[in-house]
Amino acid sequence: MKGLNQALLSASAVALLALTACGNKEEVAEVPAEKVPAAAMSAKPAAPAMGGVAGLKSVVTETKTAIAAGDFAKASASIGKFEAAWKPVEDGIKAKSPKVYAMIEGAVPKVVAAVKSKDKAAAMTALTGLETAMATLK
């Protein structure tokens, strides 16, 4: 799916550049529908990722649900999403609330380690600590 989205994005970028360079919409050749792969026609665009604090809280909830169900593969993927979503907001949180920032920075490695070792109790404890820290954020 990722490759398909990238291919569609690349094709769109080329078409946009062609439109811009030509300055005339009629000069750009259209691709007939029968030439477009069926998978591309039926593919749904990826849902936009919820960002910011709300997105982080959502991922923590998702991770906690996966741990409660004993699905450590899903929990691992979820905490990975948290780490990726954390990068763009961590500096702002650190500036506004160094204490909360430190709590989050301390909790995430504990969650990751517990998920990796498939320790449900430790993961839930670490996630509760992460949730507590996140609760103060707006």
C-alpha positions in Angstrom: 0.0 0.0 0.0 2.9 2.3 0.9 4.5 1.7 -2.5 1.2 2.4 -4.3 0.7 5.6 -2.4 4.2 6.7 -3.3 3.6 5.8 -7.0 0.4 7.8 -7.0 2.1 10.7 -5.3 5.0 10.6 -7.8 2.5 10.5 -10.8 0.6 13.4 -9.4 3.8 15.4 -8.9 4.9 14.7 -12.5 1.5 15.8 -13.8 1.5 19.0 -11.7 5.0 19.8 -12.9 3.9 19.2 -16.5 0.9 21.5 -16.0 3.1 24.2 -14.5 5.8 23.9 -17.2 3.4 23.8 -20.1 1.2 26.5 -18.8 -1.6 24.9 -20.8 -3.7 22.1 -19.3 -4.6 20.8 -22.8 -1.0 19.8 -23.5 -0.9 17.2 -20.7 -1.8 13.7 -21.8 -4.3 12.0 -19.6 -3.9 8.3 -18.7 -6.9 6.3 -19.8 -8.6 4.5 -16.9 -7.9 1.1 -18.4 -4.2 1.8 -18.2 -4.4 2.5 -14.4 -3.9 -0.7 -12.3 -7.1 -1.8 -10.6 -5.4 -1.7 -7.2 -4.8 2.0 -7.7 -8.4 2.7 -8.7 -9.8 1.0 -5.6 -7.1 2.0 -3.1 -8.3 4.3 -0.3 -6.0 7.1 0.6 -4.3 6.7 4.0 -6.2 8.4 6.7 -4.4 11.5 8.0 -2.5 10.8 11.2 -3.8 12.7 14.1 -1.0 14.8 15.4 -0.1 16.7 18.5 -1.1 15.8 22.0 -4.4 14.3 21.0 -2.6 11.9 18.6 -0.2 10.9 21.3 -3.0 10.2 23.8 -4.8 8.2 21.1 -1.7 6.1 20.5 -1.2 5.5 24.2 -4.8 4.2 24.4 -4.3 2.0 21.4 -1.1 0.6 22.9 -2.9 -0.1 26.2 -5.7 -1.8 24.5 -3.3 -4.1 22.6 -1.4 -4.9 25.8 -4.7 -5.7 27.6 -5.5 -8.1 24.8 -2.0 -9.7 24.9 -1.3 -8.5 21.3 2.4 -7.5 21.7 3.0 -7.2 18.0 0.3 -4.6 17.8 1.5 -2.9 21.0 5.0 -2.8 19.5 3.7 -1.1 16.4 1.6 1.3 18.4 4.5 2.4 20.7 6.5 2.9 17.5 3.8 5.3 16.3 4.1 7.1 19.6 7.8 7.6 19.2 7.4 8.9 15.7 4.6 11.3 16.7 6.6 12.4 19.8 9.5 13.8 17.7 7.7 16.8 16.3 6.1 17.9 19.6 8.7 17.0 22.2 10.6 20.3 22.0 7.5 22.3 22.6 6.4 20.2 25.5 9.9 20.4 27.0 9.8 24.2 26.8 6.4 24.4 28.3 6.7 21.7 31.0 10.1 20.2 31.6 8.8 18.0 34.4 6.1 16.4 32.1 8.7 16.1 29.3 11.0 14.2 31.7 8.2 11.9 32.9 7.3 11.0 29.3 10.9 10.5 28.3 11.3 8.2 31.3 8.1 6.2 30.7 8.5 5.5 27.0 11.6 3.3 27.3 9.9 1.4 30.1 6.9 0.7 27.8 9.2 -0.3 25.0 11.2 -2.7 27.2 8.1 -4.3 28.7 6.5 -4.8 25.3 9.7 -6.3 23.9 9.9 -8.7 26.8 6.1 -9.4 26.6 5.7 -8.4 30.3 2.0 -7.5 30.4 2.1 -6.2 34.0 5.1 -4.0 33.5 3.8 -2.7 30.2 0.5 -1.7 31.8 2.3 0.0 34.7 4.6 1.9 32.4 1.6 2.9 30.2 -0.3 4.1 33.2 2.7 6.3 34.1 2.7 7.6 30.5 -1.0 8.3 30.6 -0.6 10.2 33.9 2.1 12.4 32.4 0.1 12.9 29.2 -3.1 13.8 31.2 -1.6 17.2 32.1 -1.0 18.1 28.5 -3.5 20.0 26.4 
